[in-house]
Every structure is written in structure tokens, then in C-alpha cells.
Amino acid sequence: MTDVTEDWLSRVLLRDVEGLRLQLEAYPNEDDIWKAVPGLSNSAGTLALHLAGNLQHYIGARLGGTSYVRDRRAEFDTRDVPRSELLREVEAARAAVTLGFAAVRERGAENELDREYPEAIGGVTLTTGQFLVHLAAHLGYHLGQVDYHRRIVTGEDAVPGIVSPRFLA
């Protein structure tokens, strides 16, 4: 994978996990994290649980060898989790990304990125590098949804610098 290394993928994912944490902390009223908004399928709380579970499963368990067992249905069905618990899940996702990428580096990152990812996703087989790019895009997509949810329910502007390239240097 030219120019895309495990280091860059790790930096982008960790930056955006940090952005998710900052978004959750930016809600002045904790209850607003779970507020339903017409036209939006998910609240910020649902998206935070989904992203945390996604990263803990696909990077932590599959690449890092953790014992995390995902309950995807619960990510979408659970409601009214306190912000403190959401932040613990986001922290667990950050730790899973760190551990997963450390394991990739130990196995020889360049070879690992070109190997088949250990799980077919939606019937599609990708290399680990391809799937990690997908995960980074997936995280960024949902982070943007969290940002818009927060703006709609609070009436407040963007959280500055959340996805700034300066965090990649």
C-alpha cells in the first residue's frame, strides 16, 4: 500500500476516536446525547456505542486478539447510557485501536496490510489495509453525524479542530 501505512491509519483512527470523545463532552446537557431528531436515524449515544463496538471488534479482537465479543444489536437498541459510560466505551475503543495496531506492527505491518483481513464483511473479502481504510472512513462518516446531531439539539456551533490534520503530524 503506497503512502498508506499502519502508522497513518492508526493516527487517523485515533484522532477521530478523540474527536468522538470531544463531541460527547461538548453536549452541555447529558440527556441531549440521546435526543431523537426527526430525519436522523440515530442519536449521538447510539452512534458512540456503535463506533466503540465496531472498533473493539474489528481492530481490538480481530487484529489485536482481545476477547471482546460484540453485540451489534445492543449498540443500536440500548438507550440512555450515562455519558460517563459512553466515554468509557470510547476509551476502550481507543485502547483497542492502539493494541490492534501494535499487534499489526509486531507481525510486520507491510505484510499484514496486504494479507486478507481475517473476517469477510458483508460477503466481501478485503486485505487488512483495505478494510482499515474502510473503518477510518466509517468512523469519519459517523463522527460527522454526531457533530450534526449535537449542533441540531444544542444549537451550538462546531467543536473546533476535531479533524484537523495537525493531529496527524
N, C-alpha and C positions, 0 to 999 in steps of 0.2 A: 504494500500500500504506500505509494509515494506520498511524501509530505504529511501523511496522516499517521501518527504514531500513537502508541498506547498512552504516551505522556500527554499528548494534546487531547485525546479523547477523555482521559481522566480529568484534565484541567477543566474542560468544558462541562462535563457532568458535575464535578464538584462545585464549580461556580454556580451552576443552575440549582443544585440542591441548596446551596447557601441562599440563592435568590428565593427559593420556596420558603425557607425559614424566615427571611426578612419580610416576605409578603404576609405570612401568618401573623408575625409580630406587629405588622402595620395596621391591623384591624383594631380600632380604638375600643370597640365593643366585641368581646369574645363570641357572643351569640350570633353576630353577623356572619361569622365564618360559615355557618350552617344555613343561612337565609336562602330560601328558594327565590329565584329570579325568573320571571316569565321569559321564555325563549332560550334559557340556558338549561342544559340537561343536568348539570352537576354543580353543587356548591363547592366552595374552596376546600371545605373539610373533606368532602368526598374525593376531590382530586388529590389532596395531600395524602390520604390513605392509599389511593390507587398508585400514585407515584412511588411512595415509600415501599409498598408491597412489590411493585414491579422491579425496582432496583435491588431490593433484598433478594428477590427470587433469581432474576436473570444475571445479575453480576455477583452478588454475595454467595448464593447457593450454587449456581451453575458454574461460575468461574472460580470462586474463592473456596468452595467446598464447605460452606456453613451448613448448619442443619435447619435453616429457615424453611418452613412449609407455608406456602402461600394459600390464602383463602380469598381468591379474586372476588367471589360473590359478596363476601363480607365487606370488601373495600367499597362496594357500591351500595350495600344495604345498611351499613352502620351509620348511625346519626348521633349528633350531639356529644361527640367525644370532646373532652376539655382540650383547650389549646395546649396545655402542658403535655398531654399525652400525644397530641399530633406532633409537637416538637420533638418528643422522644422518638417517635417513628421516623421523623425526618433525620434525626441524628443517627438512628440505626441504619437508614439508607446511606448516609454519608460514610459511615463506618464500613458498610458492605461494599461500596464503590472503592474505598481505599484498600480493603482487604482483597477484593476481586482483582484489582489491577496489580497489586503486589504479587499475587499468585501468577498472573499472566507474565509478569516480568521474570519471575523465578523460572518459569518453563521456557523462557526465550520468546520474548514478545513478538518479534518479527515473524517467527514461525507460527506462533499461536494465533496471530491476527489472520493469517492465511489458512488456518485449519477450519474445518467445518465446525460451526457452533454446535454444542452438544445437545441441542434440542431443536426440532423442526417447529417453526412458528407458523400457525395457520396453514400447515401443509407445505410450507416453503423452507427449503434448506439454504442457509446463507453461511458465509465464512464468519468467523468471530468478529473480524474487523467490520464487515458489512453490517452485522447485527448491532455492534456497538454504535456505529453511526446512526442507525435507526433509533436506538434507545436515546441517544442525545437529541435527535430531532423530536422524538415523542415527548421527552421531558420539557424541551423548549416550547412545544405546542401547548402542553397543559399549563406550563408556567404562565404563558400569555393569557390563558383562560382564567387562571387565578387572579392575575392582575386586573383583568376587566371585571371580574366578579367583585373584587374589592372596591374598585372605583365606582361601580354601579351602586352597591349597597351602602357605601360610606360617603360618596360624593367627593372623595379626596383624590388628588392627582397621583401620578405615578410615583413609585418608590425609586429615587434617583440611583442610577448606576448599577442596577441589578444585573444586567447582562453586559456590562462594559467589558470590552476587550482588555482593558488594563488589568483585569483579574487573571488574564491568561499569561501575562509576562512573567 
